Amino acid sequence: MSSADPTERTEPARPVEPPVQPGLVDCARELAEGGATSAGLVAAALARIEASRPTLNAFRQLRTEAALAEAAEADRRLAAGERLPLLGVPVAVKDDTDVAGMPTYFGCDGALPPATADSEAVRRLRASGAVIVGKTNSCELGQWAFTEGPAFGITRNPWNTEHTPGGSSGGSAAAVAAGLVPAALGSDGAGSIRIPAAWTHLVGIKPQRGRISVHPHSDAFQGLTVNGPLARTVADAALLLDAAAGAHPRDHHRPPLVDASAAARRDPGRLRIGVSLRPPLTLTRNAPHPEVLRAVAALAETLARLGHDVEEARPRYGLIGLSFVPRATVGIAELAALHPEPALLDPRTRSALRTGTRLGGRIVRAARAREVRQHARIGAFFEAARGGSGHGYDVLLTPTTAAPPPRVGAFDRLSAWRTDLAMTSACPYAWPWNVLGWPGVNVPAGFTHDGLPLGAQLLGPSRSETRLISLAAQLEADLRWYEHRPPVLQDRAP
């Protein structure tokens, strides 16, 4: 029967045993030792991406010809004895990231011009030898915890394609979880790395503000947004973080360099860990899902078994949401105002543009000025421990989300207000750390009874990535979450 026959019947997608794909560290080692070629790794990644389009739809754009040419050049450099941390390794970046010669759609529809230069993060990835294979899907201007839109369709969760991988770095999360690429760069303005990492069983690192440059933006989303890695293991995420980290000369925030890969190999020592299941004050009253609470409680028990002092705690968030809302909506408005065809934007985006315009100027400046007091109030949760008195905490453990991953289409036809309420209800835990600019790491926390991934956050004070990464690596060594992989979906039965 011809494949063009409209009467042909197909079977639904079915899970099959997935092949094991090497991670970022493994790829780099195999290339350096001559056990693989960049041309082979990049071609295989591109083939997997193409084969996954009907089921996952993780990528907005591919660099097929350019990536294969760069892989061939990487093989020549490797043969000549050159060694760089990621020389020849295929990676992906998010659709909000400038790659020279490609439009930066950031989830939007319409004709946009190609970027004239790489972003600083991409420049640094290239300098480390990485081959950028393409740009992954994001929801429009990164606003929502789902990755769907008329410009590119629906990006689906490889653990269950009826569910979202989260957002806004949903394409990067789906691509890594499915083994299409060994790691990918995302961005996080209200949990947009940590939420999809939680919902796809990945490690996702939201670094300290400024750790990875957001240039050509000087202060993305009023200081809320940072770039960071998504990977299947802590070591892979740390390697990508090290490769992308560093400031552009015009960046406002310039924290000192850290060695994340070394931290992933280091014992964290005995830590005092506070567990908080109560989210910051929001306009919703929904309680966290029972399976989320069960998963985080189990993770807390694991930390105690590993020798840490773990107890319930309650950080003093205060009314931090009053600072977040103006900064977030003004950030959306600043980007939306640049779109050449505003009529193509989602009505919810146009609503955010109007709100952000009203909250600009004096209101957003006042919101940003509160950050110093917020650092002091929430920082008191940690300061005593860092000062050695023993009364504070080293790490805060919370759920990453209050709910398992929703079904795709769950937020269709909702107004802007109802979408925001639904997102706040499902994801109330992540965004305060964007206001603070401090680091956080999502770690896999198991699965629901239906097999949907759940995650938990390890949160710390300013510039505490190395402690969080060391703790995440210790958990990973015990729980071995990387052994659990989603099925590969085939389009039809043989």
Buried (B, 14 or more C-beta within 10 A) or exposed (E): EEEEEEEEEEEEBEBEEBEEBBBBBBBBBBBBEEEBBBBBBBBBBBEBBEBBEBBBBBBBBBBBEBBBBBBBBBBEBBEEEEEBBBBBBBBBBBBBBBBBEBBBBBBBBBEBEEBEEBBBBBBBBBBBBBBBBBBBBBBBBBBBBBBBBEBBEBBBBBBBBEBBBBBBBBBBBBBBBBBBBBBBBBBBBBBBBBBBBBBBBBBBBBBBBBBBBBBBBEBBBBBBBBBBBBBBBBBBBBBBBBBBBBBBEEBEBEBEEBBBBEBBEBEBEEBBBBBBBBBBEBEBEBEBBEBBBBBBBBBBEBBBEBEBBBEEBEBEBBEBBEBBBBBBBBBBBBBBEEBEEBEBBBEBBBBBBEBBBEBBEEBBEEBBEBBEEBBEBBBBBBBBBBEEEEEBBBBBBBBBBBBBBBEBEBBEEBEBEEBBBBBBBBBBBBBBBBBBBBBBBBBBBBBBEEEBBBBBBBBBBBBBBBBBBBBBBBBBEEBEBBEBBBBBBBEEEE
